[in-house]
Amino acid sequence: MKKIFKITGMHCNSCSQLIEKSLENKVNSVSASYAKGKAEIDFDEGKISEAEIKEVIKKAGYEATEATNKKNGLNIWGWIAIILIALLIVYALFVGFDFNVSGFQLPKAGESANLLILFVVGLLTGFHCISMCGGFIVSYTTKNALKGHKGFSQHLVYGASKTLSYAVIGGTLGLIGGFIAFSTQLRGIIAVLAGIFMVFYALSMFGFSWFRRFQLNPKFLSKFSAEASKKAKGAYFAPMITGLLTGLFIACGPLQAMYLYAIGSGSFRVGAISLAVFGLGTLPVLIGFGSLVSVISHKTTSKILKVSAVLVFILGFIMINTGLALTGSSWDLQSIETRIFGAGSGTSANIVNGYQEINMTIDGNNWSPKVFVLKKGIPVKWNINAIKLPCATQIYVNDYNLDIKLKTGMNTIEFTPDKVGTIKWACWMGMISGNFVITDNGNATTEQINSATPTCTGMCHN
């Protein structure tokens, strides 16, 4: 007989595959759908009962009940509150809130802050990895134990291989993102799209079932990886192959979100480092899962993953904000703040040998000044003294097609402002930015600066 069961506890498409695998030799056919939250099962009541099917699904870490049209009792206002808090965190990281208590200061958004978030996401995702990849670790550990090999070094090989796999795939996706995005504008669009899909994944984790349909479900890759891992033999070869192939389990929702992050970065280096950090974060829980499984319930794991979803949501909005800045949109956080609170005072240029000279100093994340007033039609020499370079070592000025690769020491860039208005520049990550306020006479009032509408990239640190 065929019956449809409602499945609770699924977090991504890998969960549906796990349910199918747990029943594949016990029923005639099974098709589980993460997007629908259901499983259609054709079974012979003479061989397995409905109660036994539910028990098998429960052992896999999920709950099966009679399918009804009744909706989940999701507290929508609770999740809206969580989303608003997440948005406030994004704003605090990028723009405002000089939080400093007893010498501790909230770090501004940047590569280091993002890597910390990625590591925590990996740490929390490790609880999800237990159900997805735990069986493979048990497999090679058991085989090695039967041959008298019980050292922890096998797990180090697995961990290093998994991290390498994530880093290589993340770097490759970042390279593809950068190759496709041959212009800053296009790169910004890709970053926005990647951020939107990351937000969609987070919302699906919150319980909004409509967003589940946006996850990929490449079963053939997961099946290939699983089969190859089973066939691998050897005290170190088996864990190495298992670790290398985990990067192909892209039916895993958190991993999909991280790969989207890599694509949106448009950089091999950022993609590789980001995914390596995420992979390292998953290892403490995954490798030590034997003791954790017995003390942490599936319901608790589900709650832990919702915290992970909040962080993915934050990363998604950071990516969207960066993309908006790079596309020249006036809806990134810094541009919105500029319209509300003003751009601040501008530094006027000095005329030297027919050039407008402007001087800026970079000392880590301190870029000063960031607003310059220029006269239309007169060439500019932009002198940038880079005392200490941060992770942002490249500046884009879209309106003048400038792609500036910074080096330590003095950097001089020449261009000619050919139109009146505000031209924004930004670092390659879209996280540090400034303005050129261009007028006919080279002078600008505070009102002119504050009322200027951004036309190009930008976000900045205070």
N, C-alpha and C positions, 0 to 999 in steps of 0.2 A: 504494500500500500504506500501511497505518497502522502506526506504530511509536511506542512510548513511550520517551523518553530521560530519563535522570536528569540534572538540571541543577544544577551547583554554582556558587557565587559570587553567587547572588541574595540581595539584602538586604531587599527589600520588594516590594510588588505592582507598583510602577513597573518593576522589573526584568523581571517576567514580561511586562508590556506592551511593553517594549523588544524582547524576544526575538520576540514575535508580530509586531511591526512590521518587524523585520529580515527576516522570512521571508514576509510576507503576499503578496508578488508572485512568490514563487519556489515555493510549494507549494500544494496544493489547500486545505488548512486547517491551522491551528495553534492549539493551546490550551495555554498555559503556566500553571502553577499554582505560585505562591510557597509556598503552604501545604503542598503535596505535594512540592515540589522536583522536579517533573517537567514534561515537555512532550509532549503527544500530537500527532503530526504525520502528516498524510495527504499523501503526495507521489507523484509519477510518476517512477519510476526512470529513465525514458527522458529526462526533462528535468533532473533533479537527483539526484545520488547521495547516499547516506547520509554519505559522507565530506565532500561539499560542504556538506551541512546542518550538520555539526559545525563546519566551518570558518567558516560564516556566524555561527554562535552564538559561536564563539571570538572573531571580530572584534568582536562586540557586547560582549565582555568577560566571557564565561561559558564553562563547560566542559560539553560534552554527552557522556555515556557511556551504555553499555547499561544499561537499568533492571534492577536486581536487588533482592532483598529484604535484601541485606546492609546493615547499619546503618553509619553513619559511625563512624570511629574516634575519637570525641570523648573526650578525657580529662576525665571527669566531675569528678574530684577537683580538677583544675586550675581548672575554672570555679567549683566550690564555694569554693575558696580566694579567687578573685577577688571573689565575692559577699560573703564574710565581710569582706574588706578594705574593700569598698565600704560595708558596714554600719558598720564602725569609723569610716570617714570621716564618715558621717552622724552618728554619735554625737559625734564630735569637734566637728563644726560646731555641733551643737545644745546639747550638755550639758557634756562634759568636756574633759580634756586641755588644760591651759594651756600651749600650745606657744609658746615664745619663745626664739629662737636669734639672738644678735647683733642684738637689736633688732627682728627680724622676728617678728611674732605672727600665728598662724593666725586669720583672720577668722571670727567667729561667723556662723552662718547668718542670713541676712536678705536683704533685697532686693538689696543691692550684691553680696553673695557669690553669690547665685543668678544674677545677671546675668553675673558673670564665668564661671560654669559654662556658662551658655547661650551666651555668645560662643565659648567653646572648643568646645562641641558643634557650633556652626555652622561653625567653622573646620575641624573634622574631617569634618563632613558635606559640606563643599565638595568632597571627593574623590568622594563619591557623586554630587554634583550634576553632575560632569563628564560622566558617562554619561547622566544624565537630561536636563540642560538645555544641555549643551555644544553640541549640534547646532544649537540655536536661535541661540546666540551666533555660531557659524560662519556661519549663514545670513544674519543681518543684516549681519555684518561683511563677508562676501563681496559681497553686493549693494551695500553702500556703497563698497567698494573699486573695483568696476567703474565706479562713477560718480565716482571720484576723491576720495571722502571716506574718509580713513584716520585721522582724529584720535581720541585717547583719550576725547574728550568723549562719544562715542556710548556708551561703556561706563559712564561716569558716569551718563548718563541711564538706562541699563538698571539699574545698581545702585541708584540712588535710587528708581526705579519698583518694583523688586523689594522693597526695604525698606519702601516705603510700602504695598505690597500685603500683605505679611506683617503690618505694624502694624495696618492697618485690619481685616483678618480676625481677627487675634489680639485686638484690642480689642473687636470685635463679639462674638466667642465668650466673652470675659471678661464682657461686659455680659449676654449670654444666661445665662451661669452664675450671675451675681449676681441676675438677674431670677427665674430658676427657684428659686434658693436664697433665698427671701424670709425665711427664718429662719436663725440661726447653725447650728442643728442640721442643717438640710437642706444648707446650704453645706458643712458638714463632710463629709456623706455624699458629695456630688458630688466634693469634693476627694479623698476616699478612693478612689472609683471611678476617677477620672482617674489617680491615682497607681498603682493596681493595673494599669491598662492600659498605663501607661508602663513599669512593671516587666516586664509580659508582652512588650512590644516588645523591651526590652533582652535578655530571656531568649531570644527568637527569634533575635536577632543573635548570641548566644553559641553557637547551634547546636541549641537545644532545639526541634525542629520542631513539637511539639504546640502551642506558643504562637503559631505563625505564623497560625493560623486567626482570630485576633482582630483582624487588620488589615482596614480597609475597602478596597474596590477599586472606587471610582466611575469606571469607564472613560469614561463620557460626558463628565465634566468635563475629564479629561486630553485626550480627543479634541477637544473644543471648543477648548481652549486652544491645542493644537498647530495646528489648522487656522487659527484666528484669527491666530496668530503668523506663519504662512507667508504669509498674505494681506496683512499689514501692510507698507506701503511708506513710504519717506521716511527721510532720514538720521537723524532723531531720533525720528520717530513709530514706526518699526518696533522699535527697542530699547525704547522706552517701553511699547508694547503688550505686547511679549514679557515685560518685567519685571513689569508689572501682572498678567499672567495666570499667572505662575508660582505665585502664591498658591493657585491652583485645582488644582495638581498634588498633591492630598491622597492619592493612591495611594502617595506617597512616605512610607515608614515614619518617618524622622526628623521630617518635617514633621507627620505625624499625632501623634507624641509631643508635639511642641511645642504643637500646637493643643489637645491634651488638657490640657497645663499651663496654657494660657490659660483654658480653661473652669473648671478647678479653682481658679484664682485668684479667680474671681467678681468681677473688677474690670476695667473698661474700660482704666483707666490701666496697671495691671500687665500685662494681656494685650497691650496695644499696645506698651509698652516692651520687654517680654520678647521678643516676636516680632521687633521691629525690631532688637534686639541680636543675636538668632539669625541674622536675615537678613544683617546686616552681617558676621557671622562667616563666612558662606559665600562672600562676595565675593572675598577675596584669592586663594583657590585657583581659584575658578570663572573669574574674569576673566583670570587668568594661566595658565589650564590648558594653553595651547598648548605651553609649554616643559615643563610637568610631565608631560604624557602620555608623553613620550618617555623619561623617566628613572624613572618609577614604574610598576611592574608591577601587574597586577590583583590578584595575590596580596598585594602590599604594601598596596594600597588596602583590601583586605578586613581586614587586620590593623589598619589605622588606624581603620576603622569599628568594630572591636570595642572600641577605646579609647573611641570616642564612645558605644558602647552602655553601657559602665561608667558614664559620666557621666549618661546618661539614666536608668540604674538608680538612681543616687544622687538625681537630681531626683525620680524616682518615689517613692522612700522618704521624701524630704523632704515631698512632697505628701501621702503617706499619713499621716505623722506629724502634719502640720498638721491634716489632716482629723480624725484621731482626737482631737486636742486640742479641736477646735471642736465635736465631737459630745458631748463630756463623757466620753469613754471613759477608763478608767484604764490603758490600754495604750499611751499615747504615751510617748516616751522619758523626758520629765521626770517623769511620774507614776510610772513604773517606778523611776527613780532615787530619787524621794522615798520610796517604799515600802522600798527597800533601805537608803538612807543617811540618810533622815529629811529633814524640811522645813527644819530649822534653827530658830533662835530666833525668837520672835514679838515684835512691838512692841505694847504695850498702849495702849489709847485713853485720852484724858483727857476727863473729863466737864466740859463747858462749856455753861452755860445749858440744861441738859437734853439736850444732844447728846453723843454720843461722837465726839470729834474725833481723826482720824488724819491724819498728814501724810506725803506722799511727794514725792520730788524726781525729776524726769526730766532727765537731761543726756545727750542722745544715746541710746546704748544702755545707759546706766547708770541703772537704775530702783531707787531705794532709799528705804525698805525695801520688801520684797515680801511679807512675812508680817505680818498684823495679828491681834491677839486682841481679840474683841468680846464684849459681853454681849447675850444674846438679849433682844429686845423693846424695846431703847432705840434711838431714831433715831441715825443716823450722819451726820456731815459728813466726807466724804473730800476733803481738800485736796490737790490735785496741782499742784505748782509745776513747770511745764514750762520749764526754762531753755533747753534746746535740744531740739527735737523730732526724732526719727529718722524713718524711713519709716513706722514704726508710729504713726499719729496717731489711732487709734481703739481704744477698749477695750470689750470685751463682758463683761457679767456675766449669764450666761444665767439663773441662778436668780431674779434680780430684774428680768429684762427690761430691763437697762440697756444702752444703746448710746451710749457716751460719745465725742463728737468733741472731741479735745483741741485747744487753741490755746496759743500761746506765752504764758506768764504763769501766773497762778493760775486753776485750774479747781476748782470746788467741786461735789461730787455728793452728793446726799442719798438715803438709803434706810434701811429698817428691817430688821435681821436677825430673821427670824421662826422660825428653827429651829436646833437645835444640830447642829454638824458642821463640815465644811470646805467652804467655797464658793470655787471657783477663778475667777479672772478672767484674761483673755488679750487681747493686742492682736489686731487684725483679721486678721493673718497667722498667728496662733497661735504666734508665735515668742518672745514675751515674756509672762511670766505671773507671778501671785502667788496668795496664799491669804488668805482670811478664816477664821480659826479661831474658831468661835462656841461659847461655853459658857454655862451657866446663871448663873454668877457673874462672868463677865468675866475669869477667870484660867485659864491653861492651863500645865501643866507641859511640859517638853521631851518627855516621853514621850507626852503627849496630842497634841502637835503632830506628832511623828514618826509616831504610829500612826494619825493621821486618814486616812481613805480619800478621795481626790479624787472629787468628784461633778460637776465642771463642767470648763470649758475650761482649757487651759494648757500652756505651754512657756516657758522663760525663758532669758535669757542670765545668765551669772555676772558 
